[in-house]
Amino acid sequence: NKATTADDQPTPGYLFGEIARLTYTTPDACYLIEDYLIKKLQRNDPNVKVKVLRIIKHVSEKGKPDFRRNMQRRADVIKQCTQYRGPPDPLRGDAPSKAVREEAEACSKAIFANEETYNDVQTSGRIEGFGSSALDSSSSSAGYSASASRFSYQGAG
């Protein structure tokens, strides 16, 4: 509930990760989180809408893939947010409504992105070694040479 308060304070960053991890806890977790967020999204408060859309976007990217698939089925609620026009704020004017529309666009992109997009992001950060690889049998490393039948020591001097 701290993540979707009606105030204009941003959602604490650690909550995004906790909510994404919750999707992996039980088989029903994705459905429960999805239902809760959809109900919150239907409120007419732009602060709540922006926070919920950010959570949906983050959980779609980092949470269990089932969550993203379920949100695709209920994307009509998110698409409605792309047309959101709330009452103008006395200090910020149309800025809260514009933030809802922009976040809804980003959320829609995250929900309907290919799974390959996330796989590329996850694998691109792998550490790759330098030098010979285990698959390259013709190279030598640290004075040893691999041949088809035996290993022989080649002096380093």
Salt bridges, closest charged atoms under 4 A:
ASP7 OD1 - LYS51 NZ 2.74
GLU34 OE2 - ARG74 NH1 3.21
ASP35 OD1 - ARG74 NH1 2.65
ASP66 OD2 - LYS64 NZ 3.86
ASP66 OD1 - ARG69 NH1 3.45
ASP89 OD2 - ARG92 NE 3.73
ASP94 OD2 - ARG85 NH1 3.97
ASP94 OD2 - ARG101 NH2 3.13
GLU102 OE2 - LYS98 NZ 3.92
GLU103 OE1 - ARG54 NE 3.25
GLU115 OE2 - ARG68 NH2 3.63
